[in-house]
């Protein structure tokens, strides 16, 4: 390492340099923006705890995927790449049957299709005045982390919203971000009666049975989680039939393959989603866990902080358009029908 490089490294360790310089010099390691130049170690911990707690509270669908291990982790290297390149594969021929197992079978080949998923950064900024920080240190006043919590909550809401509603207006690198309700390959069903106003318990169960069958017809066999909007939560607490000892929710959970029913805040009224919880149907691509970073401005009198993450839903289907996601809604917009090949 020459003298110039040593000087740059020393400046970096002290928190010097522009944001871009510090990231480039560290190989796009976000920790380069987390020095002790402004916040002490204990203060970073206080803010980090607030950020993580607020982030997790706003996740329902995303948390379901992560708790089941349905994650493609880029090992914190998401800042170094702007798209994820991936491939889907065509189906193979059926296996063959013989008595000795050495009979030469038919050679098989599959086709691969290359696709891309954008990896944008979800972020929200807030700021800390160094005079307020100094008051905390001098007088032992607890740090006010409300801005950090609020910023983290907004980032989590954006990630959760992307999972359910997509962000297909964001077109980058030849790919788009789709969610449960706008993915072109999802299976769709029309809701005959609105669950909140006119559908009986038996009709609600019949709707969900149709959803399950549509997933099975697409060769996706569960287990499934059923997501409902907030307005349907009370309905599922009603009796399944008149004077029944079961609620509608209890009856739905008795259906084979339904592992859970969740209320999703970001699911619009009148929409119900059935999701097969396997990686071939959906996963979260995590390039950067939720992180709190800093840079300075205004003569270093104000420290700007940014809560940021790279957490992008990847809704998946095979080359024939078969998906494990079923979207039930009144007058739902038809999705692209899968082919009958394979």
C-alpha positions in Angstrom: 0.0 0.0 0.0 1.5 3.3 -1.1 1.3 6.6 1.0 -1.7 7.9 -0.9 -3.6 4.7 -0.3 -2.6 4.7 3.4 -3.8 8.3 3.7 -7.2 7.4 2.1 -7.6 4.4 4.5 -6.8 6.6 7.5 -9.3 9.2 6.3 -11.9 6.4 5.8 -11.3 5.0 9.3 -11.9 8.5 10.7 -15.1 8.8 8.8 -13.7 11.1 6.1 -14.3 11.3 2.4 -17.6 11.6 0.6 -20.2 8.8 0.8 -19.3 7.5 -2.7 -15.6 7.6 -1.9 -16.0 5.7 1.3 -18.2 3.0 -0.3 -15.9 2.6 -3.3 -12.8 2.4 -1.1 -14.4 -0.3 1.1 -15.6 -2.5 -1.8 -19.2 -1.2 -1.4 -19.3 -2.3 2.3 -22.0 -0.3 3.9 -20.2 -0.4 7.3 -17.9 2.2 5.8 -20.8 4.6 6.6 -21.0 3.5 10.2 -17.9 5.0 11.8 -17.6 6.4 15.4 -16.9 9.9 14.1 -20.3 11.1 15.4 -22.1 8.4 17.3 -20.4 6.3 19.9 -20.7 2.6 19.9 -23.4 2.5 22.5 -25.3 5.2 20.7 -25.2 3.2 17.4 -26.6 0.3 19.4 -29.5 2.4 20.7 -30.4 3.6 17.2 -29.9 0.1 15.6 -32.2 -1.5 18.1 -34.9 1.1 17.4 -34.5 0.6 13.7 -34.7 -3.2 13.7 -37.6 -3.3 16.1 -39.7 -0.8 14.1 -38.8 -2.6 10.8 -40.0 -6.0 12.0 -43.3 -4.8 13.4 -44.5 -3.7 10.0 -43.8 -7.0 8.2 -46.4 -9.8 7.9 -46.0 -11.4 4.5 -42.2 -10.7 4.3 -41.8 -12.1 7.8 -43.7 -15.3 6.8 -41.3 -15.9 3.9 -38.2 -15.3 6.1 -39.4 -17.4 8.9 -39.7 -20.3 6.5 -36.3 -19.8 5.0 -37.7 -18.6 1.7 -34.8 -16.1 1.2 -32.0 -15.8 -1.4 -29.3 -14.0 0.5 -26.7 -12.1 -1.4 -24.5 -12.1 1.7 -24.6 -8.3 2.1 -23.2 -7.8 -1.4 -26.3 -6.3 -2.8 -24.8 -2.8 -3.0 -22.3 -4.1 -5.5 -25.0 -5.3 -8.0 -28.0 -3.6 -9.4 -29.9 -6.7 -10.8 -30.2 -10.4 -10.0 -29.8 -12.6 -13.0 -31.6 -15.9 -12.7 -32.9 -18.7 -14.9 -36.1 -20.8 -15.0 -36.2 -24.3 -16.5 -38.6 -26.2 -18.7 -40.0 -29.5 -17.5 -38.4 -32.9 -18.1 -39.9 -36.0 -19.6 -41.4 -38.7 -17.3 -39.2 -41.2 -15.6 -39.1 -44.7 -17.1 -39.8 -48.2 -15.7 -37.7 -51.3 -16.3 -36.8 -54.5 -14.5 -33.0 -54.2 -14.5 -32.5 -50.4 -14.4 -29.8 -50.6 -17.1 -32.1 -50.3 -20.1 -31.1 -47.2 -21.9 -33.7 -44.5 -21.5 -34.5 -41.5 -23.6 -31.9 -38.7 -23.3 -33.5 -35.6 -22.0 -32.7 -31.9 -22.3 -34.2 -28.9 -20.7 -34.4 -25.3 -21.8 -33.3 -22.4 -19.7 -34.7 -18.9 -19.9 -32.6 -16.0 -18.5 -34.4 -13.3 -16.5 -33.5 -10.3 -14.4 -34.8 -8.8 -11.1 -34.0 -5.2 -10.2 -32.3 -4.7 -6.8 -33.2 -1.1 -5.8 -32.5 0.3 -2.3 -35.5 1.1 -0.1 -34.5 4.0 2.1 -35.8 6.9 4.3 -33.7 9.7 5.7 -33.7 11.6 9.0 -31.2 13.9 10.8 -29.6 14.5 14.1 -28.4 17.9 15.2 -25.0 17.6 17.0 -26.1 20.1 19.7 -29.0 17.8 20.7 -26.5 14.9 20.7 -24.2 16.8 22.9 -27.0 17.6 25.4 -27.7 13.9 25.7 -24.1 13.2 26.5 -23.7 16.1 29.0 -26.9 15.7 30.9 -27.6 11.9 30.5 -30.8 12.6 28.6 -32.0 9.5 26.7 -31.5 9.7 23.0 -34.7 10.5 21.1 -34.9 7.6 18.5 -38.4 8.5 17.3 -37.1 9.7 13.9 -35.1 6.5 13.4 -38.2 4.4 14.3 -40.4 6.4 11.9 -37.9 6.1 9.1 -37.5 2.3 9.6 -41.3 1.9 9.7 -41.6 3.7 6.3 -39.0 1.4 4.8 -40.7 -1.7 6.1 -44.0 -0.5 4.7 -42.5 -0.1 1.3 -41.0 -3.6 1.3 -44.3 -5.1 2.5 -46.3 -3.2 -0.1 -44.0 -4.4 -2.8 -44.6 -8.0 -1.8 -48.4 -7.7 -2.0 -48.9 -5.1 -4.7 -45.6 -5.1 -6.7 -43.7 -2.1 -8.0 -43.8 -2.9 -11.7 -43.4 0.7 -12.7 -39.8 0.3 -11.5 -38.3 -1.1 -14.7 -34.5 -1.6 -14.6 -32.0 -3.9 -16.2 -34.7 -5.7 -18.3 -36.7 -6.7 -15.2 -39.7 -5.6 -13.1 -40.7 -6.1 -9.5 -44.0 -7.9 -9.2 -46.1 -8.8 -6.2 -48.9 -11.2 -5.3 -51.7 -9.1 -6.8 -50.0 -7.9 -10.1 -47.8 -10.8 -11.1 -48.8 -11.7 -14.7 -48.4 -15.5 -14.0 -50.7 -15.6 -10.9 -53.9 -17.6 -11.0 -57.1 -15.5 -10.8 -60.6 -16.2 -9.6 -63.7 -14.0 -9.5 -65.3 -13.6 -6.1 -69.0 -14.4 -6.6 -70.1 -12.6 -3.4 -68.3 -10.1 -1.3 -67.1 -11.8 1.9 -67.8 -8.7 4.1 -71.4 -8.1 3.0 -73.2 -11.1 1.5 -71.2 -14.3 1.4 -72.1 -17.1 3.8 -69.5 -19.1 5.7 -70.1 -22.0 3.4 -69.6 -19.8 0.3 -66.3 -18.4 1.7 -65.0 -21.9 2.3 -66.1 -22.9 -1.2 -64.2 -20.0 -2.6 -61.0 -21.0 -0.8 -61.5 -24.6 -2.0 -61.6 -23.3 -5.5 -58.4 -21.4 -4.9 -56.6 -24.5 -3.6 -57.8 -26.5 -6.6 -56.5 -23.9 -9.0 -53.1 -24.0 -7.3 -53.1 -27.9 -7.5 -54.1 -27.7 -11.2 -51.0 -25.6 -11.7 -48.9 -28.3 -10.0 -48.4 -26.4 -6.8 -49.5 -28.5 -3.9 -49.0 -26.4 -0.8 -48.6 -25.7 2.0 -50.5 -22.5 1.6 -51.0 -19.3 3.6 -54.2 -17.4 3.1 -53.9 -13.6 3.2 -57.0 -11.4 3.8 -57.5 -7.6 4.0 -58.3 -6.1 7.4 -62.0 -5.8 6.6 -62.4 -9.6 6.4 -60.9 -10.4 9.8 -64.2 -9.9 11.6 -66.1 -12.0 9.1 -63.9 -15.0 9.6 -64.7 -14.8 13.3 -68.4 -15.4 12.5 -70.1 -18.8 12.9 -69.5 -21.1 9.9 -73.2 -22.0 9.9 -76.1 -20.9 12.0 -75.5 -22.0 15.7 -72.3 -23.7 14.6 -69.6 -24.5 17.1 -67.0 -23.5 14.5 -66.0 -20.1 13.1 -65.3 -19.6 9.4 -61.6 -19.3 10.3 -61.6 -22.6 12.1 -63.3 -24.3 9.1 -60.8 -22.8 6.7 -57.9 -24.0 8.8 -59.3 -27.5 8.5 -58.8 -27.5 4.8 -55.9 -29.7 3.8 -52.8 -27.7 3.2 -53.9 -24.4 4.7 -51.2 -23.7 7.3 -52.2 -20.2 8.4 -54.5 -17.3 7.8 -53.0 -13.8 8.1 -54.4 -10.2 7.9 -52.3 -8.2 5.5 -52.5 -4.4 6.0 -51.3 -3.7 2.5 -53.9 -6.0 0.8 -56.6 -3.8 -0.6 -60.2 -4.4 0.3 -61.9 -7.1 -1.7 -58.7 -9.1 -2.5 -57.7 -12.5 -1.1 -54.4 -14.2 -1.8 -53.4 -17.8 -1.5 -49.7 -18.4 -1.5 -47.8 -21.7 -1.7 -44.9 -21.4 0.8 -42.1 -22.9 -1.3 -39.1 -21.2 -2.9 -40.3 -22.2 -6.4 -43.3 -19.9 -5.9 -41.8 -16.9 -4.0 -38.8 -15.8 -2.1 -37.2 -12.6 -0.7 -33.9 -11.5 -2.3 -31.9 -9.9 0.4 -28.9 -7.8 -0.7 -28.6 -5.7 2.4 -30.3 -6.2 5.8 -32.0 -3.1 7.2 -29.1 -0.8 8.1 -28.6 2.6 9.7 -25.9 4.7 8.0 -24.6 8.3 8.3 -23.1 11.1 6.4 -22.6 14.8 7.3 -23.5 18.1 5.8 -23.8 21.8 6.6 -20.3 22.1 7.9 -20.7 18.9 9.8 -23.2 20.6 12.2 -25.9 18.2 11.1 -25.5 14.5 10.7 -27.8 12.9 8.2 -28.8 9.3 8.7 -30.5 6.9 6.3 -32.3 3.7 7.1 -31.8 1.5 4.1 -32.3 -2.1 2.9 -32.2 -4.2 -0.3 -35.1 -6.6 0.3 -36.9 -7.4 -3.0 -39.7 -10.0 -3.5 -39.2 -12.4 -6.3 -42.5 -14.0 -7.4 -41.7 -17.0 -9.5 -43.3 -19.4 -12.0 -41.9 -22.0 -14.4 -41.5 -21.6 -18.1 -45.1 -22.6 -18.7 -46.4 -19.8 -16.5 -47.5 -22.2 -13.7 -47.7 -20.4 -10.4 -48.5 -21.2 -6.8 -50.2 -17.9 -6.2 -54.0 -17.6 -6.5 -55.7 -14.1 -6.5 -59.4 -14.0 -5.6 -61.2 -10.7 -6.0 -64.4 -9.1 -7.4 -63.8 -8.6 -11.2 -60.2 -9.5 -10.9 -58.1 -8.5 -13.9 -57.2 -11.7 -15.8 -53.5 -12.7 -15.6 -51.6 -14.2 -18.5 -52.9 -17.8 -18.8 -50.3 -20.6 -18.5 -49.6 -22.8 -21.5 -50.6 -26.4 -21.5 -47.1 -27.6 -22.4 -45.0 -29.7 -20.1 
